[in-house]
Amino acid sequence: MSATQKYTAAVVGVGKPKQPFKKGGGHAIGHIHARMFLRSPRVDLIAGADIASENLAYYQNEFNVPQGFKNYNELFREAKPDIISIGTYCGLHLPIIEAAARAGVKGIICEKPFLNSPADIDPVRRIVAETGVKICVAHIRRYNPTMQRCRQLLRDGVIGQVITYFSGVEGWDLSEMASHWFDLIRFFHDDKPVKSVFGQARVRELRGYGHAMEDHAIAYFEFEDGARGIIDGGRGLPNGINFIISGTAGTIRVMGEHTVVVDTIAGQRIEPCSHLRPDGWSNLGIADSPDWLPTWDMMLADLMRWIEGGPAPMMAMDNALKTFEVNQAAYISSIRGDRVDLPFDAAAVAINDYPVEILARRK
Ligand SMILES: NC(=O)c1ccc[n+]([C@@H]2O[C@H](COP(=O)([O-])OP(=O)(O)OC[C@H]3O[C@@H](n4cnc5c(N)ncnc54)[C@H](O)[C@@H]3O)[C@@H](O)[C@H]2O)c1
């Protein structure tokens, strides 16, 4: 296919419209997917699938989508889209990926958290090997100019050798929200291997996104080169600090998702980053273009390039699986009361339930 080739697309799990923003679901991320497809001049959004007819009707009407299906298998058989996005909860990702790939879908954008449990890893690898489907996981914050600038500063060695990456996500959990934070720490650290993970979780009655959720959890992990990541899934850091990164020669603070502050012996440098848009950033009007939206367009462009024979993008499944492993290892450490070494051992790979469900059953 050439760079002018057009694609047909569909959203599976289109989302619940007009829900208040609240932990547990109903964010209608499928609508963000639909808008992403509609913004691309190379994509025709032709279909959607959802078990809830009211969600499907809203989606078809709002985004002018001709074909709607209650069953995603029918969608794949009848509409035959080139690309799909998956906006359901993680428990359904593997079966939808399998059905799509076996029906001939070429590219998939799948929501995070990517999979339900470690037992999903081998099957998804097998599906990719057998069908050639290209999967990107929506860790879209990697394209955010502030995160890109932070990684560049770290690569330039402005704070020396990194000792710790520390972040906290107020009121959230390690997976449905902080999976982005695991992924960003891996991104900052150039996707170098993580060798081990400790985790602990307080699990009570909370449920959301189709599974048990922790009230509060922490993850502590170590890269092979000795740098550590610490994520507090539940308590944020003070004064708008998103990440504080300590090195042998200074610190970097990532403020929200817009500014980087560097402190070294040479003094303090405050760098607002929103204007540092990478090549390929969408030409949306500033007012309707917060840094979050064009990140989706960049992911879709990367997926299309990959389908056309270009390089696997940073959101590609093989890389995303490493984020997934670290993320789930924190829960498995809590289950075992022990450090989890990576890659997973056979006992970890055999876990076929969302790990927080296992913790919840113990209570
Ligand atoms: N990447 C991001 O920045 C981002 C942002 C928000 C949410 N998310 C993730 O997206 C996922 C979805 O969350 P949400 O709150 O948007 O979901 P939602 O509750 O708004 O929508 C899920 C949809 O899936 C549908 N569905 C359920 N079973 C189905 C099936 N068998 N076939 C087809 N459709 C089915 C539901 O009817 C619903 O419309 C979560 O994992 C969440 O963490 C990611």
The ligand as a Tripos MOL2 file, in Angstrom:
@<TRIPOS>MOLECULE
LIG
   44    48     1     0     0
SMALL
NO_CHARGES

@<TRIPOS>ATOM
      1 N1         -6.1220    5.6730   26.3300 N.am      1 LIG1
      2 C1         -6.7540    6.4970   27.1380 C.2       1 LIG1
      3 O1         -6.2900    7.6040   27.3920 O.2       1 LIG1
      4 C2         -8.0600    6.0710   27.7550 C.ar      1 LIG1
      5 C3         -8.9760    7.0240   28.2270 C.ar      1 LIG1
      6 C4        -10.1980    6.5620   28.7690 C.ar      1 LIG1
      7 C5        -10.4540    5.1950   28.8660 C.ar      1 LIG1
      8 N2         -9.5010    4.3140   28.4400 N.ar      1 LIG1
      9 C6         -9.7240    2.8600   28.5490 C.3       1 LIG1
     10 O2        -10.7100    2.4650   27.6220 O.3       1 LIG1
     11 C7        -11.3940    1.3110   28.1020 C.3       1 LIG1
     12 C8        -12.8770    1.5430   27.9460 C.3       1 LIG1
     13 O3        -13.2950    2.4630   28.9430 O.3       1 LIG1
     14 P1        -14.5460    3.4520   28.7370 P.3       1 LIG1
     15 O4        -14.8190    4.0100   30.1000 O.co2     1 LIG1
     16 O5        -14.3100    4.3890   27.6300 O.co2     1 LIG1
     17 O6        -15.6800    2.4260   28.3410 O.3       1 LIG1
     18 P2        -17.2810    2.6520   28.2510 P.3       1 LIG1
     19 O7        -17.8930    2.0660   29.4740 O.co2     1 LIG1
     20 O8        -17.6240    4.0650   27.9450 O.co2     1 LIG1
     21 O9        -17.6140    1.8130   26.9700 O.3       1 LIG1
     22 C9        -17.3640    0.4270   26.8430 C.3       1 LIG1
     23 C10       -18.2780   -0.0340   25.7210 C.3       1 LIG1
     24 O10       -18.0140   -1.4140   25.4370 O.3       1 LIG1
     25 C11       -19.2790   -1.9930   25.1020 C.3       1 LIG1
     26 N3        -19.2000   -3.4420   25.1430 N.ar      1 LIG1
     27 C12       -19.2050   -4.2620   26.2270 C.ar      1 LIG1
     28 N4        -19.1570   -5.5530   25.8380 N.ar      1 LIG1
     29 C13       -19.0820   -5.5470   24.4770 C.ar      1 LIG1
     30 C14       -19.0020   -6.5650   23.4830 C.ar      1 LIG1
     31 N5        -18.9800   -7.8680   23.7940 N.pl3     1 LIG1
     32 N6        -18.9680   -6.1920   22.1800 N.ar      1 LIG1
     33 C15       -19.0030   -4.8710   21.8360 C.ar      1 LIG1
     34 N7        -19.0810   -3.8640   22.7360 N.ar      1 LIG1
     35 C16       -19.1110   -4.2100   24.0350 C.ar      1 LIG1
     36 C17       -20.2220   -1.3710   26.1260 C.3       1 LIG1
     37 O11       -21.5850   -1.5250   25.7790 O.3       1 LIG1
     38 C18       -19.7710    0.0850   26.0880 C.3       1 LIG1
     39 O12       -20.4310    0.8320   25.0940 O.3       1 LIG1
     40 C19       -10.9390    1.1180   29.5600 C.3       1 LIG1
     41 O13       -10.0280    0.0550   29.6120 O.3       1 LIG1
     42 C20       -10.2500    2.4290   29.9080 C.3       1 LIG1
     43 O14        -9.1620    2.3000   30.8060 O.3       1 LIG1
     44 C21        -8.3450    4.7260   27.8790 C.ar      1 LIG1
@<TRIPOS>BOND
     1     1     2 1
     2     2     3 2
     3     2     4 1
     4     4     5 ar
     5     4    44 ar
     6     5     6 ar
     7     6     7 ar
     8     7     8 ar
     9     8     9 1
    10     8    44 ar
    11     9    10 1
    12     9    42 1
    13    10    11 1
    14    11    12 1
    15    11    40 1
    16    12    13 1
    17    13    14 1
    18    14    15 2
    19    14    16 1
    20    14    17 1
    21    17    18 1
    22    18    19 2
    23    18    20 1
    24    18    21 1
    25    21    22 1
    26    22    23 1
    27    23    24 1
    28    23    38 1
    29    24    25 1
    30    25    26 1
    31    25    36 1
    32    26    27 ar
    33    26    35 ar
    34    27    28 ar
    35    28    29 ar
    36    29    30 ar
    37    29    35 ar
    38    30    31 1
    39    30    32 ar
    40    32    33 ar
    41    33    34 ar
    42    34    35 ar
    43    36    37 1
    44    36    38 1
    45    38    39 1
    46    40    41 1
    47    40    42 1
    48    42    43 1
@<TRIPOS>SUBSTRUCTURE
     1 LIG1         1 GROUP 0 **** ****
